[in-house]
Amino acid sequence: MTPLLRALLGALSILGGILLPSLAWADAPVSTARFGQRYITVGFTTQPGVVLDEDEPPTSAHREVTASFGNSLKLGLHHLLHPRFTMSAEADLGLQWIDDHTVARSGVADSERAIFWQLGLMGRFIPSGDLSGLSLGMGMHMFHAGLDDAPVRALDLEARVGWLVWQDDNDPRFVMLELGWGFPFVSGFKLPEDFGAEPMPVDNDWSWSRGVIAIQTSF
């Protein structure tokens, strides 16, 4: 083999070593190319829920199972930590409805609507390895609803399953649809600091859990 041919083959090898990875990266999903980035998202959440209370007053108006429903706007900050793992901080603000219920210091309350907010952290595992498709989420959030009798606060564990789709090769953005459910492990009333003129709350054994149907998009 002549020196010229050896030099030509060497140059082709070097060129191939440079071009092939570049071409492979160009053909990769846009989501993979955004690994390590942070995205702000906006979205909308629906939260169906139930209040369970076996010790509720024995009346026809207050059942052991009470329905609730909420809608909120969602703002999130997502960090793409790994091609299979993301973390997000999320904030919700919306309107909560609850049927005749026992989530009250007096033990009984009529159906009502209230402003609520929620702050949470969510980790998501994405099996595909390219930050798209199926996502499995686990996290926790703090929930606050300003009910008439007393504001309610809860700390919930939350599990979600979702689907993530990327759009636009030049400026990648994603849309995420999720379904999930939150399970409270700490909950109660935000009581006033001065109990002098306030009646003592009755014993209660209610548990308020809420689902989530959410869609959010990055921008």
Legacy VTK file of the C-alpha trace (Angstrom):
# vtk DataFile Version 3.0
C-alpha trace
ASCII
DATASET POLYDATA
POINTS 219 float
0.000 0.000 0.000
1.473 3.333 -1.086
1.991 6.160 1.401
-0.574 8.264 -0.521
-3.229 5.559 -0.192
-2.459 5.133 3.485
-2.828 8.895 4.017
-6.105 8.925 2.074
-7.531 6.026 4.107
-6.395 7.720 7.331
-8.085 10.969 6.346
-11.309 9.109 5.471
-11.217 7.336 8.840
-10.812 10.615 10.695
-13.573 12.257 8.629
-15.884 9.289 9.259
-15.171 9.479 12.968
-16.256 13.097 12.959
-19.253 12.899 10.637
-20.961 9.686 11.754
-21.612 10.754 15.364
-22.809 14.140 14.083
-25.246 12.507 11.687
-26.477 10.157 14.384
-27.094 13.117 16.711
-28.910 14.997 13.974
-31.257 12.030 13.520
-31.845 11.663 17.264
-35.156 12.821 18.752
-35.237 16.519 19.553
-35.987 15.614 23.165
-32.594 13.899 23.558
-30.869 17.015 22.274
-32.516 19.010 25.072
-31.169 16.800 27.867
-29.911 19.004 30.705
-32.200 21.943 29.887
-34.854 23.618 32.041
-38.340 24.424 30.785
-41.154 26.566 32.169
-44.621 25.132 31.587
-48.190 26.345 31.866
-51.218 24.093 32.018
-54.622 23.188 33.381
-55.554 20.625 36.040
-58.809 18.934 37.002
-58.907 17.281 40.439
-61.778 14.902 41.236
-61.698 13.762 44.846
-63.438 11.980 47.722
-63.719 12.577 51.449
-63.953 9.386 53.510
-65.311 9.679 57.065
-66.646 6.622 58.875
-67.352 8.715 61.991
-69.500 11.307 60.226
-72.809 12.399 61.858
-75.638 9.884 61.241
-77.756 12.093 58.966
-78.928 11.715 55.384
-77.139 14.940 54.402
-73.679 13.749 55.384
-72.460 10.512 53.893
-69.431 8.396 54.640
-68.210 9.181 51.102
-68.372 12.781 49.873
-67.448 13.999 46.393
-65.229 16.969 45.617
-64.018 18.581 42.421
-61.452 21.255 41.590
-60.022 23.077 38.579
-56.778 25.028 38.547
-54.158 26.719 36.432
-50.701 25.161 36.704
-47.223 26.694 36.459
-44.181 24.419 36.424
-40.396 24.427 36.182
-39.010 21.192 34.685
-35.346 20.162 34.774
-34.321 17.384 32.361
-31.701 15.746 34.573
-31.150 12.586 32.528
-32.528 11.024 29.298
-34.720 8.882 31.558
-35.345 11.172 34.536
-36.781 14.646 35.121
-37.702 16.739 38.158
-40.257 19.512 38.365
-41.574 22.080 40.825
-45.248 22.894 40.243
-47.751 25.428 41.583
-51.541 25.326 41.159
-54.179 27.975 41.869
-57.862 27.291 41.350
-61.409 26.795 42.598
-62.430 23.830 44.766
-65.983 22.484 45.213
-66.984 20.010 47.915
-70.424 18.517 48.565
-72.103 18.502 52.032
-69.200 17.337 54.143
-67.564 16.796 57.513
-64.295 18.617 56.803
-65.200 21.185 59.475
-64.291 21.895 63.078
-67.970 21.557 64.071
-68.203 18.194 62.312
-70.738 19.191 59.633
-70.804 21.717 56.780
-72.888 22.454 53.697
-71.546 22.145 50.176
-69.283 25.055 49.265
-66.710 26.474 46.891
-63.313 27.766 47.922
-60.078 29.075 46.473
-57.242 26.554 46.760
-53.532 26.477 46.067
-51.048 23.639 45.820
-47.241 23.459 45.756
-45.440 20.264 44.783
-42.291 18.456 43.667
-42.501 15.630 41.117
-39.896 13.202 39.804
-40.581 11.341 36.559
-39.002 8.208 35.104
-39.229 7.976 31.285
-38.417 4.412 30.125
-37.838 5.316 26.441
-34.494 6.977 27.197
-35.163 9.922 24.874
-37.354 12.013 27.174
-40.530 11.180 25.258
-43.460 8.796 25.507
-44.559 7.094 28.718
-43.665 8.783 32.008
-44.063 7.421 35.541
-44.164 10.099 38.218
-43.896 10.128 42.008
-43.797 13.133 44.307
-45.480 15.092 47.042
-47.407 18.330 47.384
-48.908 20.697 49.958
-52.594 21.524 49.473
-54.527 24.440 51.017
-58.259 25.106 50.611
-59.906 28.125 52.241
-63.107 26.442 53.458
-65.617 28.609 55.357
-65.365 26.889 58.736
-61.565 26.676 58.730
-58.832 26.503 56.088
-57.689 22.949 55.393
-54.103 21.916 54.732
-52.712 18.557 53.686
-49.410 16.998 52.708
-49.967 14.326 50.052
-47.946 11.641 48.325
-48.838 11.596 44.633
-48.404 9.025 41.851
-48.879 9.854 38.165
-48.697 8.180 34.775
-48.397 10.332 31.667
-47.387 10.756 28.055
-44.833 13.296 26.808
-44.662 14.521 23.179
-42.046 16.832 21.647
-42.663 19.269 18.780
-40.610 21.593 16.550
-37.073 20.517 15.549
-35.670 24.044 15.632
-37.131 25.115 18.987
-38.116 21.905 20.826
-41.165 22.122 23.078
-43.132 19.425 24.821
-46.726 18.700 25.779
-47.472 16.390 28.718
-50.756 14.720 29.644
-50.966 13.034 33.067
-53.376 11.058 35.242
-52.744 10.444 38.927
-53.938 10.337 42.514
-52.780 11.927 45.750
-52.839 10.116 49.095
-52.782 12.351 52.223
-50.505 11.345 55.085
-50.779 14.601 57.073
-53.951 16.728 57.034
-55.914 19.041 59.281
-57.207 22.549 59.879
-55.266 25.795 60.013
-56.606 26.828 63.428
-56.500 30.348 64.887
-53.744 31.061 67.372
-56.163 32.523 69.951
-58.680 29.935 71.170
-60.274 32.210 73.795
-63.472 32.944 71.863
-63.406 29.897 69.590
-65.317 26.654 70.269
-63.122 23.591 70.588
-63.156 21.494 67.410
-64.904 18.124 67.507
-62.967 14.931 66.981
-62.766 13.971 63.324
-61.511 11.052 61.301
-61.919 12.274 57.731
-59.470 11.678 54.900
-59.574 13.813 51.749
-57.809 12.317 48.711
-57.784 13.883 45.255
-56.999 12.761 41.736
-55.340 14.727 38.952
-55.994 15.043 35.223
-53.427 17.524 33.951
-52.097 18.893 30.697
-49.136 21.234 30.475
-46.958 22.597 27.728
-43.522 24.214 27.701
-42.772 27.572 26.106
LINES 1 220
219 0 1 2 3 4 5 6 7 8 9 10 11 12 13 14 15 16 17 18 19 20 21 22 23 24 25 26 27 28 29 30 31 32 33 34 35 36 37 38 39 40 41 42 43 44 45 46 47 48 49 50 51 52 53 54 55 56 57 58 59 60 61 62 63 64 65 66 67 68 69 70 71 72 73 74 75 76 77 78 79 80 81 82 83 84 85 86 87 88 89 90 91 92 93 94 95 96 97 98 99 100 101 102 103 104 105 106 107 108 109 110 111 112 113 114 115 116 117 118 119 120 121 122 123 124 125 126 127 128 129 130 131 132 133 134 135 136 137 138 139 140 141 142 143 144 145 146 147 148 149 150 151 152 153 154 155 156 157 158 159 160 161 162 163 164 165 166 167 168 169 170 171 172 173 174 175 176 177 178 179 180 181 182 183 184 185 186 187 188 189 190 191 192 193 194 195 196 197 198 199 200 201 202 203 204 205 206 207 208 209 210 211 212 213 214 215 216 217 218
